[in-house]
Amino acid sequence: MSRLSWFVVGLGLGAFAAVQAKDNPQVKAATEELIGAAKEFGNAVADGYKEREAELNKPKSRPSTKKQ
């Protein structure tokens, strides 16, 4: 089969799966849970990035060079 044929078959199967999943409440619940987990993960990554960026941008303290 040509690439175009595989593309059309993939579109058809995707559309069929979307229609079937739309009517299934279990799939809706699982999708909502997955979206929530992905948002939570994204927020955790963003928080970690901001924390590390602040850590790297903080001024460095220099040790005292005075001799006693």
N, C-alpha and C positions, 0 to 999 in steps of 0.2 A: 504494500500500500504506500502511496505517496505521503509526504508530510502533511499536505493539505487534508487528505482523508483522515489521518490520525487526529489532526486538529479538530475537524468537524465531529468526529466520534467523541473526542474529549469534551467538547462543548455540549454535545447532546447528553452524555452521561452526567456531566456536572449540573445541567439544567434539571434532569430527572431527579438527581439526588437532592437538589435544592427544593424541589416541589414536594418530595417525600418527607424531607426533614422539616419543612414548614408546618406540616400538619401533625407532627409528632411532639407531644409535650415533653417527653423525656429528652429529646434532642434540643429543644429550646432551653431547658434547664441546664443541660450540659454546656451548651454554647454560652449562656450567661455566666456560668461558673468559670469557663475558660477565659472569657473576656475579662472578668474580674481579676483572675489570677495574673493575666498578662498586664493589666493596668497596675496591679500591686507590684509586680516585678519591675516594671518600667519606672515606677516611682522610687523604688529602692535603689535602682541603678542611678537615677538622677540625684538622689540624696547622697549617695556615696561619691559621685563625681563632684558635687558641690563641696562636700566635706574635704575631699582630697585637694581640690583646687584651692580652698581657703588655707589648708595646711601648707601647700607649696608657696602661696603668696604671702604668708605671714613673714614679717621681718625677722631676720636671723639675729640672735643675740651673740655678741662677741665676748669671749672670756676676758677678764681683767688682765692687763699686762703689767700692773704695778707690782714692784717688788717690795717686800717688807723688810 
